[in-house]
Amino acid sequence: MVFEELTLNQGRPIIIDIDMTALEATCTKMKRFSGADEDIDVFLIPFTPEVYSIQRMIWTVRKLRACGISGQKIILVPNRLQDRTVSSPIEDVMKICEGPDAPRFFWDVFVEEDEIYNHFFRKQASFRSLLPCEFYRQKARDRHATLEDRQNYASYAALAARAERVEPRLKQTFARLMAHISPGLAAAA
């Protein structure tokens, strides 16, 4: 279904999130459509520092390569790192990024670890769903609100304050990633 719709969106960037469990089926469908791999500019593979995540990422790279995808179309994106310090598992990543047609790996593009992502998950919130921090602070000070409501507003005020610090860094990461993928898209981001 996705590959049939790719032709309808020519000229616009398309991001497809493929679950690792569906990767083989995706590769099979790509092979059915001549040139389908040419319609996809890049495959982003995020991974975390955990050994299992790195192993799955390496498996994914190998599967894509077995489907005939050029390594230059594969970008490995570190996720949930504390900093850019190379640790032993990350060295395994660096090994698959060697050679003329190896996947690309950029240290200046990574999503840093922050507790806010866990908060978003627990509260089913996002950067877009939050109001400015000051709104929640004012509601938390409202003497007519119940104690429970004031506590909830105070919790959201803390979440919004953290989001106001993290979101610009996340946008900067996205802009860097877009610059690596396509300089023309980076200007629009």
C-alpha positions in Angstrom: 0.0 0.0 0.0 2.8 2.5 0.9 4.7 1.9 -2.3 1.5 2.5 -4.4 1.0 5.8 -2.6 4.6 7.0 -3.0 4.0 7.9 -6.6 1.1 10.2 -5.5 3.5 12.3 -3.3 6.4 12.9 -5.7 8.3 16.1 -4.8 7.4 16.0 -1.1 9.5 14.4 1.6 7.9 11.2 2.9 8.8 9.7 6.2 7.8 6.0 6.7 8.2 4.4 10.0 8.7 0.6 9.5 8.5 -1.6 12.5 11.5 -4.0 12.6 9.1 -7.0 12.6 7.7 -5.8 9.3 11.1 -5.2 7.7 11.3 -8.4 5.7 7.7 -7.9 4.3 8.6 -4.3 3.4 11.7 -5.5 1.5 9.6 -8.1 -0.3 7.1 -5.5 -1.4 9.9 -3.1 -2.4 11.3 -5.8 -4.7 7.8 -6.2 -6.4 7.9 -2.6 -7.6 10.8 -1.8 -9.9 12.7 1.2 -8.6 10.8 1.4 -5.3 14.1 1.8 -3.5 14.9 4.8 -5.6 11.7 6.5 -4.4 13.1 6.4 -0.8 15.9 8.9 -0.2 17.0 7.7 3.1 16.4 5.1 5.8 16.8 6.5 9.3 17.6 3.9 11.9 17.5 5.2 15.5 19.2 3.2 18.2 19.9 3.5 21.9 23.1 2.7 23.8 21.7 -0.6 25.0 23.4 -3.7 23.6 20.1 -5.2 22.4 19.2 -2.0 20.5 22.6 -1.9 18.8 22.2 -5.6 17.8 18.8 -4.9 16.3 20.1 -1.9 14.5 23.0 -3.9 13.0 20.4 -6.6 12.0 18.3 -4.0 10.3 21.2 -2.6 8.4 22.2 -6.0 7.2 18.5 -6.8 6.1 18.3 -3.5 4.2 21.7 -4.2 2.5 20.4 -7.7 1.6 17.4 -6.0 -0.1 19.9 -4.1 -2.2 19.7 -0.8 -0.4 22.9 1.3 -0.7 24.7 2.0 2.6 24.7 5.7 1.6 20.9 5.7 2.0 21.1 4.4 5.5 21.6 6.9 8.3 22.1 5.7 11.9 20.7 8.1 14.5 21.9 7.7 18.1 19.0 8.1 20.5 18.8 8.7 24.3 22.5 9.3 24.8 23.8 11.2 27.8 26.6 12.6 25.7 28.8 11.9 22.7 31.2 9.6 24.6 32.0 6.5 22.6 31.4 3.4 24.6 32.1 -0.2 23.8 28.7 -1.0 22.2 28.9 2.2 20.1 32.2 1.0 18.8 30.3 -1.9 17.2 28.2 0.7 15.3 31.3 2.4 14.1 32.6 -0.9 12.6 29.6 -1.2 10.3 30.1 2.4 9.2 33.5 1.6 7.5 34.0 1.2 3.8 33.0 3.0 0.7 29.3 2.0 0.7 28.8 2.0 4.5 25.8 3.5 6.3 26.3 7.1 7.5 26.6 8.0 11.1 26.6 11.5 12.4 27.7 12.5 15.9 26.2 15.9 15.6 22.7 14.4 15.3 21.5 12.6 18.3 18.5 12.7 20.6 19.7 13.1 24.1 18.3 11.3 27.1 15.8 13.3 29.1 13.1 12.3 31.6 10.6 14.4 29.7 10.0 11.7 27.2 8.9 9.3 30.0 6.7 12.1 31.4 5.1 12.5 28.0 4.5 8.8 27.7 2.9 8.6 31.2 0.7 11.7 30.8 0.0 11.0 27.1 1.3 14.5 26.3 3.6 16.0 23.7 5.4 19.3 23.1 2.4 20.4 21.0 -0.2 19.5 23.7 1.4 21.6 26.4 0.5 25.2 27.1 3.1 27.7 28.2 4.6 27.0 31.6 3.2 30.2 33.1 -0.4 29.2 32.3 0.0 26.1 34.5 1.8 28.1 37.3 -1.1 30.5 37.5 -3.7 27.7 37.6 -1.6 26.0 40.4 -1.8 29.2 42.5 -5.6 29.5 42.0 -7.1 29.4 45.5 -10.5 28.3 44.2 -9.1 25.1 42.7 -9.0 21.9 44.6 -5.8 20.7 46.1 -5.7 17.9 43.6 -6.2 20.3 40.7 -3.4 22.6 42.0 -1.1 19.6 42.3 -1.9 18.5 38.8 -1.3 22.0 37.4 2.0 22.2 39.4 3.0 18.9 37.8 2.2 20.2 34.3 4.0 23.5 35.1 7.2 21.5 35.8 6.7 19.4 32.6 6.1 22.5 30.5 9.2 24.2 32.0 11.3 21.2 31.1 9.7 21.1 27.6 10.7 24.7 27.0 14.3 23.7 27.7 14.3 20.5 25.7 12.2 21.3 22.6 14.7 23.8 21.1 17.5 21.2 21.3 15.2 18.6 19.7 14.4 21.1 16.9 18.1 21.8 16.5 18.7 18.0 16.2 16.0 17.7 13.6 17.4 20.6 11.6 20.9 19.0 11.6 19.5 15.7 10.5 17.6 17.4 7.7 20.8 19.2 6.6 22.5 15.8 6.3 19.6 14.3 4.4 19.0 17.1 2.0 20.3 20.7 2.2 17.2 21.9 0.4 14.9 20.4 3.0 17.0 21.9 5.8 16.2 25.4 4.7 12.5 24.6 4.9 12.7 23.0 8.4 
